[in-house]
Amino acid sequence: MNAELPHTMRELHSRTNDGIHVRLLWGPDDGRVAVAVADAKTGDHFAFEVPERDRALHAFKHPFSYAAWHGVEANSSFGTLAALGELAA
């Protein structure tokens, strides 16, 4: 489920709570949607594409359960930690 996502994705929404930063990203070129999660306390990070676009808000609100259900593990990002920070243009 992890995919190489372009760095031209735009941030649609973002939230931070207790050191966990969750971002909802959208690719204007191809319409792909992704969620990126970074935990400042542990350094864990992961990101995943949401192929069912109608589930994007659910994935954004519940990234840990969505990721677990789809087999995404922490620190299994689709790029480097630096790439995670550069995804949203």
Buried (B, 14 or more C-beta within 10 A) or exposed (E): EBEEBBEEBEEBBEEEEEEBBBBBBBBEEEEBBBBBBBBEEEEBBBBBBBEEEEEBBBBBBBBEEBBEEBEBEBEBBBBEEEBBBEBBE
